[in-house]
Amino acid sequence: MIMEKAFEFLSKHKDVAFATVEQDKPKIRVFQIMKQKGHILVC
């Protein structure tokens, strides 16, 4: 059930941000979610 919710969320949200702090400064990384269809990666 949890994995189904996670996959549903990821299918609707193509970009996600991951925020951390390094040396007392915020750092944000944006990732694009890719999916695999056979041997091909798709957005």
C-alpha positions in Angstrom: 0.0 0.0 0.0 2.8 2.5 0.9 4.7 1.7 -2.3 1.5 2.1 -4.4 1.1 5.6 -2.9 4.7 6.5 -3.5 4.5 5.4 -7.2 1.2 7.3 -7.6 2.9 10.4 -6.2 5.9 10.1 -8.4 3.8 9.5 -11.5 2.1 12.9 -10.9 5.2 14.9 -9.8 8.1 14.8 -12.3 10.5 17.1 -10.4 11.4 16.8 -6.7 13.7 18.9 -4.5 16.0 17.7 -1.8 17.2 20.3 0.7 20.2 20.0 3.0 22.5 22.3 4.9 26.3 22.3 4.2 28.6 24.5 6.2 25.6 26.5 7.6 24.3 27.3 4.1 21.2 25.8 2.5 21.7 23.7 -0.5 18.8 22.5 -2.7 19.1 19.9 -5.4 16.3 19.3 -7.9 15.9 15.9 -9.4 13.8 14.8 -12.3 12.0 11.5 -11.9 12.8 9.0 -14.6 10.9 5.8 -15.4 12.1 2.7 -17.1 10.0 1.1 -20.0 11.9 -1.9 -21.2 15.4 -0.7 -21.9 14.5 2.9 -22.2 14.4 5.7 -19.6 11.4 8.1 -20.0 10.3 11.2 -18.0 
